[in-house]
Amino acid sequence: MKDLTEPLLPELHQDRNQDICEKKSINLSRLGTVLVITFTTFILLLIILAAQLPPQQTMGMTTIGSQTLFSNLDNLGWVRTIYGEYKLFPDICLAGCDFDEAVAVCEEQGGHLPFIQSEEENEEVKNILSTSPQSVWIGLISKYRTGSWQLYKTEDAATYFNFLTEDNEESHQSHDDEDVRCVILEVDDGGKWIKTGCSQRKDDKGGLVGVICQRLPNVTEDVSMRVMMGKSACDDGQKGIERDLQNLERDTECNEKHNNDDKIVKLKEGTETMAEHCDKIHEKYVPNHVCMNQAVDYSGFGIIPTHGPHRPNWASFGEYSYLPIERWQHNLEHGCVVLLYHPCLDHHEVTMVKSVLSGCMRKHIITPSRLPSLTRPLMLLAWGCYLEFQFQDLDRMRSFISSHALGGPEGNYTKDGLYTHLQIVKAEIPEGSDRKDSIVCPPL
């Protein structure tokens, strides 16, 4: 038996220290495991989140040809207009972009270089460029025949031009040893176009040539859930338009195969006695915009509709060999006066009455139609009203135009339409008036 005076405490202390060390070792091991699991989970979460981002939201570097481009291409910054969506890429090329590089940038975005087809569209692009003034490429080329300009990647000949005058072109045209088959737009020159070589990366002032892209937006709706007007996948004014042209032959030909009574007719001499017809339209009525994949139904709007649903894109102002109702109905909403004439009306008389309307206002539409009858072969329409004519009463025509011009919910909207299929004469500003038709039927 040990002596009671033998020291036992040191032995007990050693055992306790050993237990504490073992517990600390276990706790440290557990902590390390938790940290590894937490870190691994965090990394996996980042990978999952990155996988959810659209491909366009990546950032890095891209090489096109021999040049390295900044790639920060995303869906942000696109500007919605009636001509489509635009986005400016001012610093996309470190040394400026040549034409092919600019094309590649826009194609990466699912778009193309701008197809500028009117003065108003050129003004729209110029306004977008004002946020970062620089020269940019536009989608116009003359690669296949010098002086013959067309929209690149298409077989469509260009119909609108905004080149500097020949005198100014000479001073702006650098690189005389190279064919000038491409075009840049310069904001500093008031949005004028400069012909230049397609391989150039700088403008004549030494500035880098940037990129602005145009693309067709998806169908978008306004706050009232109505499809917005302007180019979109719903209606770009070109695709699917055959749906509305089924009556083209019938409405443009005077032939007994369409009506046994068809024959050339003339307006009578005298004063028109027919009263105009006007519908009562609620002040809050807003006609629907119908996409090209659907037919427009005018049942319930009367034999001669003065308002109603229509396509999102209205027709360019002027005369057409044929324009369907689905288009000119939208023009009525924008304050146009529409002249419809029966295809059997004598051509000399058609010419005379056309000059009356075109001389009264810029915002007008002229087209043949079977809505007028053989006995009353001429008709003027405005928002909510129409007047049929059997007499050659030019004063009555001017009176109707003056009374109803610029009516409609969007009567003061001055922008020209995008639909131009079968347009034969583009409207001009009448002498004595202006772009806004401030003076309707100005004195001769």
Buried (B, 14 or more C-beta within 10 A) or exposed (E): EEEEEEEEEEEEEEEEEEEEEEEEEEEEEEEEEEEEEEEEEEEEEEEEEEEEEEEBEEEEEBEBEEBEBBBBBBEEEBBBBBBBBBBBBBBBBEBBBBBBBBBBBBEBBEBBBBBBBBEBBBBBBBBBBEEBEBBBBBBBBBBEEEEEBBBBEEEEEBEBEBBBEEEEBEEBBBEEEEEBBBBBBBBEBEBBBBBBBBEBBBBBEEBBBBBBBBBBBEEEEEEEEEBBBBBBBBBBBBEBBEBBBEBBEBBBEBEEEBBEEBEEBEBEEEEBEEEBBBBEBEEEEEBEBBBBEEEBEBEEBEEBBBBBBBBBBBBBBBBBEBBBBBBBBBBBBBBBBBBBBBBBBBEEBBEEBBEBBBBBBBBBBBBBBBBBBBEBBBBBBBBBBBBBBBBBBBEBBBBBBBBBBBBBBBBEBBBBBBBBBBBEEBBEEBEEBEEEBEBBBBEE
